[in-house]
């Protein structure tokens, strides 16, 4: 291993800590802060401490008894840096005092652990390397003759056996995690209905909307096609409970000055009581678009969106076809649908639904974007579409191995083909539908895509896209509260777009 000179090591840790503090790190109140972790790591790096798995040293590097110091090997070095019990954990047990995280969430003072092989302290990303290289603080037998401690620049994640890859870990209770609040714009309410209102207020902060789309917040199938219709009428998608109209939703409709409320879905989704409540708002006329099931409803919504589009412009002929048994793919496409008036048609996975087929014919669609893999929309369905349009080149599939991969492919397609950008990109959980349902129209109105992520970690593709567009991403808008998108995900977003963070 290459051993960096001592001054360079000091500069590296100072630079790494500066990155943390530049992002607004909070002061240390708990026993272990990131600054203290790196101070302890740097202290041992500055000392001459021979590597050994059978000797123990105190923080000043003096040889001590078993229970009075830390073991002078890799896991002992991490244990010492983290200030765990003496003589420290092993590479098989360090996980007992830490929580696994992802590469995207790594901050100075976290660790990389290869089970039963090696462990190092993460000292920050090397600027200008696009998160491919990092400062590695460690103790190892090969660091330097007679001195086992060192800091070097390593290519992420470093060498490890194939059966024991490095996994990032965060010390439980560590303080000085970055303050993400200055780098994102939360779009949230105390529940899904209030979050949808918050999305409407973000999209129509000072403007008005002639009409709104109202969908069930308890069930998703009827609402998936709402985005294109909302885009055409120039209004938001608002959510309601099946049996009563939330007061916040009624207030938002009044604030917008809407003259029409279009309910999507039958009475089992949005009851006649809610319909009457909408119709009773002064100046508002309620209408309903609904079919016998989700497939007919999506076809009718598509027809209504295209009909209204043709009154004021030209329908370009593109339509989405997606599964009617799950929601993520349609949600990822919602900004594209709203921006370009590309209706979303639902189909059964195994074959093209009759309602979707008839809708494609009736609205004059000549280009189909199939959303999801063959497990979501079968190859048989794709063949049916090829035959219906008479040209396989007019049918394009946007797919990935997971819902997040598919969401990424849809977003990149929107960036390339729909005039959408990354400034204020919307980010929502891919595990539930309400936040993204309202957020898609919000994103379209401001000209951005919608990215889906797991609630507990930032999807790697989303992080990569944010990192590549950090200069123009502005403040990503995160939909839903901290139970929908956890703080660690918000930190990772801030790390990706924060100035000077690599």
Phi, psi and omega in degrees: 000144177281132180254120180287148174300153182302314180301320180296323178298316180297316180297323182295314181292323177298315180297318181295316179293328177298323179297318179296312184293329179295335179271012173084038181300143179278157180294156182279122176248330181276179185295322183239124175248167178295323178299318181290321176303312183289329176295317179293317179298314180297323181299315179290326176298324181286341179270162174262104183233109179299145178287137176195143176264001184235001176243160189225144183222153177276184185298332179272006176085007180279140180291128183223179180285171185308312187272358185254356182211186181255146177296138187266058172229189188298312181288330174295323178297315178294319178300316178298315181297322181275354178060047176276190178294159178262141009271008174110165178282170173253175177291352176265347185231357178305330182298342183290340181247012186218172180237131178295139178231188178249167176306319185295336183265356185302134174228162179306129179101350172284177182228156171247126185234124171258114187305125177063021181227297186201159177213140181221159173268132178278122183256009179113158178283143176284123182304141176083004182254005177055041178061034174257340180229148182217162175277122185248119177255131190199173168229132181202157183293337184257008183298302181198140180305123177083352181219114186271350183263148180188164173234137176212167173270125184237146173283127184294137359263010184093165181286138171205159178300150183300329182271004180214069183291157175293136176237130177289139178228150177241128177302127180299130176084003181297143180254180184069028167295150187295149175273106185278350191298332180278357186244354177229162173246108179288136174239098191207159172219177183286349173209177184297328181288319178287330175294319177297322176296319178298322177295321177296318179293327176291320182283327183236056186299318182237350185266183178241169177222129182290334183210160176228157172254133180242127183228163178291136174268000182255341183216141190260334191304312183293333186276344187298329181275002188289338189297312181297319179296318178297322179296321181292317182278350178072037180225175182273170167260121178248149185251151178221156169287159182297328190250347180210144180275118178301141183299325179296325179290316177300319180295323180291321177299319178294318180300321182287342183071029183293145178255347182220140173237113183263112178274130176251129181107157182284185186290340176288336177269312179228109190291167176296333178295317177293318179303315180294322179296321177294316183292337181274352175293130185306125177085000184253135173250125179266137174230163182227138172241114185206147176237186183289334178210183183299327183287316177292322179298315179297324179293319180291321177297317178300316180297320180292321179297315181291321179302313181290325179297319182291341178289334184236357182191211184235131174278127187282346175100001180270142178219146173267142171235125184217168182295145176263010181247004175205163192248336192302318185296318179294322180296318179298329181275352188301322177295324179294318179296316182290322183290318190250003187054058173251102185299154177251116179255136178265144177221156171290147186299324191278338181201158181293123180295146180299321180296320178293317179299313180295323180294319179301319179292314188289327181271354178076033178291138180231009181208127184241132172253110179276130183256124175101169182282181181295338176287337178268313177229112191294162175295332176296317177298318178298320178295322176299321179292320177304314182293320182296318181273345178076012182201111180301335181290345179270002179241117182239134178257130174253113189211161173210177182289330180233173177299330181283322175297316178296318178301321178295316179297321178295317181296316180295327175295318179296322178295324184274334191234352185241009181070021178267154181232197184247355184290110183077029182310141179271139180228130182218161175294144176264007183265347179215161191261329193300316184296314181290329180300314178283329184287336181296317179292320176302315180297315181299320183296329178262007173077033180234169176268173175242127180249138178258143179217153170299152183288340187256349175206154180280125178304137186298322180292322177297315179300317181296319180293320177296316181298317181291335182246025184303325183291337184240001185285341182060224176255107175303142179262118183261121185270132178094165182279185185288350172276339177275317177230107190294158179306324181296329176290320178295323175297317180296323176298315180297320178298325182286323185257350183295139182299128175085356181266127182255000000 
